[in-house]
C-alpha cells in the first residue's frame, strides 16, 4: 500500500515539531544547571509556571495557523476548445483537490486534463490549466454515437475508434483537422461500379397530312411498337443509396416502331352526285374546333369527327347533314355562341383547325 503524499501544511507542521524537539534537546543541554532552579520555581509557583507554558504554546500554534490562513491568489484557465476562460480566485485552501471542490471549478476527474496533481499544495499566484473534453457526434456505417474526447485530429480519433476510411469514402472534416465543440464527424461509404439494364423504349407518334382524306378525319396508318435496349450505366452509391448514374453505352436489342396517324386535309367543295336532301341552308358560317379528352354532346354522342354543334332552332339536334368541304355530320351539340346560321365542326387534330379556320359554306339537311 502506498501512503498518500503529504500536503504542504502537513510537511510544515512536521518540520515545526522536529525543530521544537531539536531546540528542546539543545535547551535541555544548556540549561541542565538551571533545571533544578526551574523545578524549584515550578514547585514553589505551580500556577505561574502553567500559565507561562500555555502562553508559549498558544503563540507558536497561532503563528502557524496565521501562516496557513492567509488567502492566496490562484489563476484558473479553462480551455473548452473554442475559447480559454481565465478566472482569478482568492483561497485559503491548502491543496488543489480541496480548492477545486470548494470553488466549484469546472473539472471532471478522469475526463478532463489538468496540469497539476490533485494532492499538490496551493501556492500564491499559482496558475492551473484545465483542458475540457468535448462531445463529438460520429456518424458512420449506419450508426450515430456521441464520443467524448480531448481535442485531437480527425485521423487520431478515427484510429482510436477503429474506423477505417477507404480512398473513395467521404469524410466531412479533413484528416488533420483538430476537433472542437460543435464539430460533427460523418463518414459516408462510397461504392462505384457498372450496371447493365434492359430498358423498354417507347415509340413516338408521328402525324402525317393526307390530302386525299376529308378534313377533320384521322386514321392510324401504322401501329406503334416498343423497342428494347441494353444500357450500361456507371453508378455511384453513397451509404447504400444510389446518388448518380451515367449512361456509358447503349445497345439496341429490338427496334421500336413509330405510330403513324394520317389526318385528312381534303376540303373538296360541292356535293356528292345523287345526294338526297330536304333543304339547303346557304351562307352558313362554319367554324372548326377541337376538344381534348372524350366529351359528349347535348345529343348524347361523343364529340368526334363527323359531329357538329348547331343552333337547334335552325337545325334540330340529331339531324344528318352534309357540309361542303367537310363531309357528312350529325348535329350533336349546342353552344351559347352558336346562333342562327352557324355550325361548329369537330376536328380530330388542331392542324386541321388551323387549315379550316372559319369560312362560309352551304349546309344540306338530309334528314
C-alpha positions in Angstrom: 0.0 0.0 0.0 1.4 3.5 -1.0 0.9 6.2 1.6 -0.9 9.3 0.4 1.5 12.1 -0.3 1.6 14.8 2.4 0.4 18.2 1.5 2.3 21.4 2.3 0.6 22.0 5.6 1.4 18.6 6.9 5.1 18.9 5.8 5.4 22.3 7.6 3.8 21.0 10.8 6.2 18.0 10.8 9.2 20.3 10.3 8.0 22.6 13.1 7.7 19.8 15.6 11.1 18.4 14.6 12.5 21.9 15.2 10.9 22.1 18.5 12.3 18.7 19.6 15.8 19.8 18.4 15.6 23.1 20.3 14.3 21.4 23.4 17.2 19.0 23.3 19.7 21.9 23.0 17.9 23.8 25.7 18.0 20.8 27.9 21.8 20.5 27.5 22.4 24.3 28.0 20.0 24.7 30.9 20.8 21.5 32.9 22.3 23.6 35.6 19.2 25.7 35.8 16.7 22.8 35.8 16.9 22.4 39.5 16.2 26.1 39.9 13.3 25.9 37.4 12.0 22.8 39.1 12.1 24.6 42.5 10.3 27.5 40.8 7.6 25.2 39.4 7.1 23.6 42.8 7.0 26.9 44.5 4.9 28.7 41.9 2.9 25.9 40.0 0.1 28.2 38.7 2.5 30.8 37.2 4.5 28.0 35.6 1.5 26.5 33.8 0.4 29.9 32.6 3.8 30.6 31.0 3.8 27.2 29.3 0.3 27.6 27.8 1.0 31.1 26.5 4.2 30.0 24.7 2.4 27.0 23.0 -0.6 29.2 22.1 1.7 31.8 20.5 3.6 29.1 18.5 0.4 27.4 17.2 -1.1 30.8 16.4 1.8 31.8 14.3 1.5 28.5 12.2 -2.3 28.9 11.8 -2.0 32.6 10.7 0.5 31.5 8.1 -1.9 28.9 6.6 -5.0 31.1 6.9 -3.6 33.9 4.7 -5.5 34.0 1.4 -3.6 33.0 -1.7 -4.3 34.1 -5.3 -4.9 31.2 -7.8 -5.5 31.7 -11.5 -7.5 29.0 -13.3 -7.5 28.8 -17.2 -10.2 26.5 -18.7 -9.9 25.6 -22.4 -13.2 24.3 -23.8 -11.6 24.0 -27.3 -13.5 27.1 -28.5 -12.2 29.7 -26.0 -10.0 30.0 -23.0 -11.7 31.4 -19.9 -9.4 32.9 -17.2 -10.7 33.3 -13.6 -8.8 34.6 -10.6 -9.6 33.2 -7.1 -8.7 34.2 -3.5 -8.5 31.0 -1.5 -7.3 29.6 1.9 -7.4 26.0 0.6 -4.1 24.2 1.0 -4.4 21.5 -1.7 -5.6 21.5 -5.4 -8.3 18.9 -4.8 -9.9 20.9 -2.0 -9.6 24.1 -4.0 -11.4 22.6 -7.0 -14.2 21.2 -4.7 -14.6 24.4 -2.6 -14.7 26.8 -5.6 -16.8 24.6 -7.9 -14.2 24.5 -10.6 -15.4 23.0 -13.9 -13.2 19.9 -13.9 -14.3 16.3 -14.3 -11.8 13.7 -13.0 -10.8 11.1 -15.5 -12.2 13.0 -18.4 -10.6 16.5 -18.4 -6.9 17.2 -18.3 -5.3 19.3 -15.5 -1.7 20.4 -15.4 -1.4 20.0 -11.6 -1.5 17.0 -9.3 -4.7 17.0 -7.1 -2.6 16.5 -4.0 -0.3 19.4 -4.8 -0.2 22.3 -2.3 -1.6 25.7 -3.2 0.9 28.5 -3.6 0.3 32.2 -4.1 0.0 33.3 -7.8 -0.4 29.6 -8.8 -1.7 29.0 -12.3 -3.9 25.9 -13.0 -4.7 25.0 -16.7 -7.6 22.7 -17.4 -8.4 21.2 -20.9 -12.0 20.2 -21.2 -13.2 17.1 -23.1 -15.7 17.8 -25.9 -18.7 15.8 -27.3 -18.2 14.9 -30.9 -21.1 13.2 -32.8 -19.7 10.5 -35.0 -21.9 9.1 -37.9 -20.6 6.0 -39.7 -21.9 2.7 -41.1 -25.5 3.4 -40.2 -24.7 4.2 -36.6 -24.6 7.6 -34.8 -22.9 8.0 -31.4 -21.5 10.8 -29.3 -17.9 10.4 -28.4 -16.4 12.4 -25.5 -12.8 13.2 -26.3 -10.0 15.6 -25.7 -9.1 17.8 -28.7 -7.3 15.7 -31.2 -7.2 15.4 -35.0 -9.8 13.6 -37.0 -7.3 10.9 -38.0 -6.3 10.3 -34.4 -10.0 9.9 -33.3 -10.7 7.5 -36.2 -7.7 5.4 -35.3 -8.9 5.4 -31.7 -12.4 4.3 -32.7 -11.1 1.7 -35.1 -13.0 3.2 -38.1 -11.2 2.6 -41.4 -11.7 5.0 -44.3 -11.2 4.0 -47.9 -9.9 6.3 -50.5 -13.3 6.9 -52.1 -15.2 7.4 -48.8 -16.2 10.9 -47.9 -15.3 12.5 -44.5 -16.9 15.8 -43.6 -13.7 17.0 -41.9 -10.1 17.0 -43.1 -7.9 14.3 -41.6 -5.6 16.8 -39.8 -8.5 19.0 -38.5 -8.3 19.4 -34.7 -11.8 18.6 -33.3 -13.6 21.1 -31.2 -17.0 21.6 -29.7 -19.7 21.8 -32.4 -17.9 19.6 -34.9 -19.8 16.7 -36.4 -17.8 13.9 -37.9 -19.6 11.9 -40.7 -18.1 9.1 -42.8 -20.0 8.3 -46.0 -19.2 5.0 -47.6 -18.9 5.3 -51.4 -19.1 2.4 -53.9 -18.9 2.7 -57.6 -19.4 0.2 -60.5 -21.1 -0.6 -63.8 -24.7 -1.8 -64.0 -26.4 -3.3 -67.1 -30.2 -2.8 -67.5 -32.6 -3.9 -70.2 -34.9 -0.9 -71.0 -38.1 -0.8 -72.9 -38.1 2.2 -75.3 -41.4 3.8 -76.1 -42.4 4.6 -79.6 -43.2 8.0 -81.0 -46.4 9.2 -82.5 -45.9 10.7 -86.0 -48.7 12.7 -87.7 -48.9 12.9 -91.5 -51.2 15.1 -93.6 -53.3 13.3 -96.1 -54.9 15.5 -98.8 -56.9 12.6 -100.2 -58.8 12.2 -96.9 -61.6 14.5 -95.8 -60.6 17.3 -93.4 -61.4 16.6 -89.8 -60.8 12.8 -90.2 -57.8 10.9 -88.8 -56.7 7.4 -89.5 -54.0 5.2 -88.0 -51.7 4.2 -90.8 -49.2 2.2 -88.7 -49.5 0.9 -85.2 -46.6 1.7 -82.8 -44.4 -1.0 -81.2 -42.0 -0.6 -78.3 -38.3 -1.4 -78.6 -35.6 -2.8 -76.3 -32.2 -1.5 -75.4 -29.4 -2.9 -73.2 -27.9 0.1 -71.4 -24.7 0.2 -69.3 -24.6 2.8 -66.5 -21.8 3.9 -64.2 -23.5 4.0 -60.8 -22.3 5.8 -57.6 -23.8 4.6 -54.3 -23.4 6.6 -51.0 -24.2 4.7 -47.8 -26.0 2.1 -49.9 -28.2 4.6 -51.8 -27.8 5.5 -55.4 -26.5 9.0 -55.8 -26.0 9.2 -59.5 -25.8 7.2 -62.7 -24.2 8.0 -66.0 -25.1 6.3 -69.3 -21.9 4.8 -70.7 -23.2 2.6 -73.5 -26.5 1.7 -75.2 -27.1 -1.4 -77.5 -30.4 -1.8 -79.4 -31.9 -5.3 -78.9 -35.2 -4.7 -80.7 -36.0 -1.7 -82.9 -39.1 0.4 -81.9 -41.8 1.2 -84.5 -43.4 4.7 -84.6 -47.2 5.0 -84.6 -48.2 6.9 -87.8 -51.5 8.8 -87.8 -52.8 10.5 -91.0 -55.0 13.5 -90.7 -57.3 14.5 -93.6 -56.8 17.8 -95.3 -59.1 17.5 -98.3 -61.7 20.3 -98.5 -63.5 19.5 -101.8 -66.4 21.8 -102.4 -69.8 20.8 -103.9 -72.0 17.8 -103.1 -71.8 14.1 -103.9 -73.6 13.0 -107.0 -77.2 11.9 -106.3 -77.2 13.4 -102.8 -80.8 13.4 -101.4 -81.6 16.3 -99.0 -84.7 18.0 -97.7 -83.4 21.6 -97.7 -80.2 23.6 -98.1 -79.1 26.4 -95.8 -76.8 28.8 -97.7 -74.0 31.1 -96.5 -73.6 29.3 -93.2 -70.6 30.3 -91.0 -68.6 27.1 -90.3 -66.0 27.3 -87.5 -63.6 24.4 -86.6 -62.9 23.3 -83.0 -61.2 20.5 -81.1 -61.7 19.1 -77.6 -59.2 17.2 -75.5 -60.4 14.1 -73.7 -63.7 12.4 -74.6 -66.6 14.9 -74.2 -70.2 14.1 -75.2 -72.5 16.5 -77.0 -76.0 17.5 -75.9 -77.5 14.9 -78.3 -75.5 12.2 -76.5 -72.9 11.2 -79.0 -69.1 11.6 -78.3 -67.6 14.7 -79.9 -65.6 13.1 -82.7 -65.0 13.7 -86.4 -68.4 13.7 -88.2 -70.3 15.6 -85.4 -71.0 19.3 -85.2 -72.6 21.9 -82.9 -75.7 23.9 -84.2 -78.4 26.3 -83.2 -81.2 23.8 -82.5 -83.8 26.4 -83.5 -82.3 26.4 -87.0 -81.1 22.8 -87.3 -82.7 20.2 -84.9 -80.3 18.0 -82.8 -79.8 14.6 -84.4 -80.1 16.0 -88.0 -78.0 14.3 -90.6 -76.1 16.9 -92.6 -73.8 17.3 -95.5 -71.4 20.2 -95.1 -69.4 21.4 -98.1 -65.7 20.9 -97.7 -66.2 18.8 -94.5 -68.5 15.9 -95.5 -71.3 14.2 -93.6 -72.0 15.3 -90.0 -74.6 14.8 -87.2 -76.0 17.8 -85.3 -74.7 16.6 -81.9 -74.2 19.7 -79.7 -75.2 23.2 -79.0 -73.4 26.3 -77.6 -74.2 29.7 -76.2 -72.2 31.4 -79.0 -73.8 29.3 -81.8 -76.8 31.4 -83.0 -78.6 31.4 -86.4 -76.8 30.1 -89.4 -73.6 28.9 -87.6 -72.1 25.5 -87.1 -69.0 24.3 -85.2 -67.2 21.4 -87.0 -65.3 19.0 -84.8 -61.7 18.3 -86.0 -59.6 15.4 -84.7 -56.3 17.4 -84.9 -55.5 21.1 -84.2 -53.6 21.3 -87.5 -57.0 20.7 -89.3 -58.5 23.5 -87.3 -55.7 25.9 -88.4 -56.2 24.8 -92.0 -60.0 25.2 -91.9 -60.3 28.3 -89.7 -63.8 29.9 -90.3 -65.5 30.0 -93.7 -68.8 30.3 -95.4 -70.4 27.1 -96.8 -73.7 25.5 -97.8 -75.2 23.0 -95.4 -77.5 20.3 -96.8 -80.1 18.8 -94.4 -80.5 15.2 -95.3 -82.9 14.1 -92.5 
